[in-house]
Amino acid sequence: KGQKGVFIAMPNRRTRVGEYKDIVHPISQDFRKALQTSIFKEYIRENPADLELELDF
């Protein structure tokens, strides 16, 4: 959960200079949307009290 609601962050790794770089990238916008939808559906199934949260996608 973030300040503006629930969001999904792709797995990332911190570099030697302190930056975070994604190590997983969806191959297309359609796949990204399908992945986010699937993850959010499972999140809500496991956390029904959070149904009122704003979903950021």
MDAnalysis code that builds the backbone (N, CA, C; Angstrom):
import MDAnalysis as mda
import numpy as np

u = mda.Universe.empty(171, n_residues=57, atom_resindex=np.repeat(np.arange(57), 3), trajectory=True)
u.add_TopologyAttr("name", ["N", "CA", "C"] * 57)
u.add_TopologyAttr("resid", np.arange(1, 58))
u.add_TopologyAttr("resname", ["LYS", "GLY", "GLN", "LYS", "GLY", "VAL", "PHE", "ILE", "ALA", "MET", "PRO", "ASN", "ARG", "ARG", "THR", "ARG", "VAL", "GLY", "GLU", "TYR", "LYS", "ASP", "ILE", "VAL", "HIS", "PRO", "ILE", "SER", "GLN", "ASP", "PHE", "ARG", "LYS", "ALA", "LEU", "GLN", "THR", "SER", "ILE", "PHE", "LYS", "GLU", "TYR", "ILE", "ARG", "GLU", "ASN", "PRO", "ALA", "ASP", "LEU", "GLU", "LEU", "GLU", "LEU", "ASP", "PHE"])
u.atoms.positions = np.array([
    [0.851, -1.177, 0.000],
    [0.000, 0.000, 0.000],
    [0.893, 1.235, 0.000],
    [0.528, 2.151, -0.838],
    [1.261, 3.405, -0.913],
    [0.410, 4.540, -0.379],
    [0.913, 5.745, -0.463],
    [0.177, 6.914, 0.016],
    [-1.083, 7.160, -0.795],
    [-1.083, 6.744, -2.058],
    [-2.232, 6.975, -2.931],
    [-3.056, 5.716, -3.166],
    [-2.760, 4.643, -2.478],
    [-3.512, 3.406, -2.662],
    [-2.591, 2.216, -2.863],
    [-3.167, 1.144, -3.368],
    [-2.429, -0.087, -3.600],
    [-1.737, 0.002, -4.961],
    [-0.504, -0.479, -5.041],
    [0.214, -0.481, -6.313],
    [1.062, -1.743, -6.406],
    [1.488, -2.050, -7.599],
    [2.352, -3.202, -7.828],
    [3.701, -2.688, -8.302],
    [4.750, -3.164, -7.659],
    [6.111, -2.847, -8.090],
    [6.742, -4.126, -8.627],
    [7.391, -4.014, -9.757],
    [8.093, -5.164, -10.311],
    [9.310, -5.454, -9.435],
    [9.736, -6.719, -9.391],
    [10.939, -7.044, -8.607],
    [12.113, -6.185, -9.078],
    [12.908, -5.710, -8.106],
    [14.037, -4.865, -8.476],
    [15.248, -5.181, -7.627],
    [16.349, -4.583, -7.997],
    [17.603, -4.791, -7.288],
    [18.277, -3.436, -7.136],
    [18.926, -3.241, -6.001],
    [19.646, -1.991, -5.754],
    [21.048, -2.088, -6.362],
    [21.432, -1.049, -7.098],
    [22.758, -1.027, -7.716],
    [23.795, -0.541, -6.709],
    [25.043, -0.611, -7.097],
    [26.134, -0.159, -6.216],
    [26.049, 1.325, -5.893],
    [25.427, 2.096, -6.773],
    [25.310, 3.538, -6.538],
    [23.992, 3.905, -5.863],
    [23.235, 2.904, -5.419],
    [22.022, 3.162, -4.656],
    [20.745, 3.312, -5.455],
    [20.813, 3.129, -6.763],
    [19.606, 3.203, -7.591],
    [18.916, 1.841, -7.604],
    [17.613, 1.867, -7.805],
    [16.865, 0.623, -7.933],
    [16.517, 0.405, -9.396],
    [16.826, -0.763, -9.904],
    [16.555, -1.122, -11.298],
    [15.647, -2.347, -11.318],
    [14.583, -2.275, -12.118],
    [13.702, -3.430, -12.272],
    [14.489, -4.585, -12.880],
    [14.213, -5.790, -12.389],
    [14.851, -6.974, -12.964],
    [13.839, -7.821, -13.724],
    [12.578, -7.414, -13.700],
    [11.515, -8.082, -14.448],
    [10.738, -7.005, -15.194],
    [10.481, -7.245, -16.471],
    [9.729, -6.297, -17.288],
    [8.662, -7.048, -18.073],
    [7.380, -6.673, -17.935],
    [6.359, -7.272, -18.802],
    [6.709, -6.977, -20.264],
    [6.441, -7.940, -21.140],
    [6.864, -7.802, -22.535],
    [5.968, -6.893, -23.362],
    [4.783, -6.590, -22.852],
    [3.886, -5.684, -23.574],
    [2.955, -5.004, -22.579],
    [2.321, -3.940, -23.019],
    [1.365, -3.228, -22.167],
    [0.172, -4.125, -21.836],
    [-0.268, -4.933, -22.805],
    [-1.380, -5.859, -22.555],
    [-1.021, -6.877, -21.483],
    [0.206, -7.411, -21.547],
    [0.629, -8.374, -20.529],
    [0.746, -7.702, -19.168],
    [1.278, -6.472, -19.130],
    [1.386, -5.742, -17.857],
    [0.004, -5.579, -17.223],
    [-0.983, -5.190, -18.027],
    [-2.335, -4.991, -17.512],
    [-2.930, -6.312, -17.017],
    [-2.742, -7.393, -17.765],
    [-3.248, -8.706, -17.352],
    [-2.586, -9.156, -16.053],
    [-1.292, -8.940, -15.931],
    [-0.561, -9.308, -14.721],
    [-1.060, -8.505, -13.523],
    [-1.196, -7.195, -13.680],
    [-1.681, -6.352, -12.591],
    [-3.098, -6.740, -12.177],
    [-3.962, -6.990, -13.137],
    [-5.339, -7.373, -12.831],
    [-5.368, -8.667, -12.036],
    [-4.595, -9.636, -12.451],
    [-4.540, -10.921, -11.758],
    [-4.025, -10.757, -10.327],
    [-2.977, -9.970, -10.164],
    [-2.405, -9.749, -8.830],
    [-3.395, -9.010, -7.936],
    [-4.042, -7.963, -8.452],
    [-5.006, -7.216, -7.645],
    [-6.208, -8.073, -7.263],
    [-6.693, -8.918, -8.168],
    [-7.820, -9.799, -7.837],
    [-7.462, -10.721, -6.682],
    [-6.270, -11.288, -6.723],
    [-5.830, -12.174, -5.642],
    [-5.633, -11.386, -4.352],
    [-5.093, -10.178, -4.452],
    [-4.904, -9.334, -3.266],
    [-6.248, -9.068, -2.585],
    [-7.257, -8.689, -3.362],
    [-8.581, -8.398, -2.802],
    [-9.213, -9.662, -2.229],
    [-8.997, -10.808, -2.879],
    [-9.524, -12.070, -2.357],
    [-8.930, -12.362, -0.978],
    [-7.656, -12.065, -0.802],
    [-6.975, -12.313, 0.470],
    [-7.191, -11.191, 1.487],
    [-7.573, -10.006, 1.038],
    [-7.730, -8.832, 1.903],
    [-9.051, -8.134, 1.610],
    [-10.191, -8.790, 1.848],
    [-11.479, -8.202, 1.464],
    [-11.782, -6.868, 2.148],
    [-11.190, -6.605, 3.292],
    [-11.424, -5.331, 3.980],
    [-10.853, -4.158, 3.187],
    [-9.948, -4.431, 2.277],
    [-9.316, -3.380, 1.483],
    [-10.081, -3.058, 0.203],
    [-11.304, -3.526, 0.059],
    [-12.079, -3.272, -1.155],
    [-12.257, -1.787, -1.432],
    [-12.216, -0.966, -0.399],
    [-12.419, 0.473, -0.563],
    [-11.142, 1.201, -0.976],
    [-10.005, 0.516, -0.999],
    [-8.752, 1.170, -1.364],
    [-8.745, 1.539, -2.838],
    [-8.062, 2.611, -3.135],
    [-7.888, 3.022, -4.531],
    [-6.808, 2.146, -5.162],
    [-7.119, 1.569, -6.306],
    [-6.148, 0.748, -7.012],
    [-5.454, 1.601, -8.058],
    [-4.142, 1.608, -8.022],
    [-3.355, 2.474, -8.894],
    [-2.825, 1.703, -10.096],
    [-3.678, 1.535, -11.138],
    [-3.238, 0.928, -12.403],
    [-4.198, 1.243, -13.495],
])
